Amino acid sequence: MAPPPRATAELAVSTAGCYLAALRLARSGPPRRMAFLVKLGVSLGLLALLVSTVDTAALWSVVARSSVWVLVGVVLSLVVLSLPQAWRWQMVLRGQGHRLSFLRMWSMIMAGHFFNQTLPSSIGGDAIRMFEGSRAGLPSRSAVNSVLVDRFCGLVGLIAVATAGQPFLYRLIDDPVARLYMALVVAGGLATAVLLVAAGLRLPGRLKWRPIRHLAAFFEDLGALVRQPQRWLPVLVISILVQLSLPVLVYALASSAGIVVSFGACLAVVPSVILLTVVPISVGGWGVREGAMVVGLGFVGVAASDALAISLLFGASAIAAGIPGAAFWLVLRRSASRSQTAAQPSILR
């Protein structure tokens, strides 16, 4: 593989290179391999613990009686949700003074979803988006920071929904320890978001030390977006609407399997569950999501086996929704190959 340009090489840790480099990550240096193995162990350990503590017959009964059509609808809905995510990323990128076509960005989003579900590493689909953005002609800084700022905006939307659901959660949950735990999770996320926004507005000009210049660039790009209300307001609205759709999908899965749970309970519990999966201690949130779902829905009267089944079905739906991203990845690869061929001067000229 040809060495990357110098500018891209400076951000290799952030962009993570291309698909082959990503696949090699699990076999590369001991620290990265160990980190992945630890996350895999957490996911497998939590899943094994949960399965061992529930009625497996009841678990598979829930899965078996789930409506296939509802599952298909959930998968299609997750695919459709990639459209507003692509538009949000496009708005972030325009805030940095760059433009790519919506179709190109949607293709990158879908390819990223695919690799989020298939890569045996901690890189995930964000690195694929960064790499493809760089190949599409974006400067290395914009290719990286537009994805990071976009992810931050998605996190802000999730925190906003989880915060709004706290009063409903308190009505449903009587346990003071559980209330305190959920409040701390949301408060921690909210505090992190506020600090990052404040840093984006005030720190960029003060971070002069060369080793942290990339961090300064991220804060500068985040601050640039915050200073443009005509961009960050639509971005925030999109982020909130996308996060609000996830409790709807969970409620649909529960209803299709005959599980009695109110939509209000899903609206109160699911955002906090998703927020917990943001903590990078497992592979794709597996295990953490299931454990949090069992605990959260358990407080509103849902049996552990039912809650675990709902979470597994939701995770399987996310994997299925990511599969079409493979086709988008092949299209991007073919397009890049044609562009490179066209750019090469002919030896006959």
HELIX and SHEET records of a PDB file:
HELIX    1   1 ARG A    6  GLU A   10  1                                   5    
HELIX    2   2 ALA A   12  THR A   15  1                                   4    
HELIX    3   3 TYR A   19  LEU A   25  1                                   7    
HELIX    4   4 PRO A   30  THR A   53  1                                  24    
HELIX    5   5 THR A   56  ARG A   65  1                                  10    
HELIX    6   6 VAL A   68  VAL A   80  1                                  13    
HELIX    7   7 SER A   82  GLY A   95  1                                  14    
HELIX    8   8 PHE A  102  THR A  118  1                                  17    
HELIX    9   9 GLY A  124  ARG A  135  1                                  12    
HELIX   10  10 SER A  140  ALA A  164  1                                  25    
HELIX   11  11 GLN A  166  LEU A  172  1                                   7    
HELIX   12  12 PRO A  176  ARG A  202  1                                  27    
HELIX   13  13 PRO A  204  ARG A  206  5                                   3    
HELIX   14  14 ARG A  210  ILE A  212  5                                   3    
HELIX   15  15 ARG A  213  VAL A  226  1                                  14    
HELIX   16  16 PRO A  229  SER A  256  1                                  28    
HELIX   17  17 PHE A  263  THR A  277  1                                  15    
HELIX   18  18 VAL A  288  GLY A  298  1                                  11    
HELIX   19  19 ALA A  304  GLY A  322  1                                  19    
HELIX   20  20 GLY A  325  ALA A  343  1                                  19    
END                                                                             
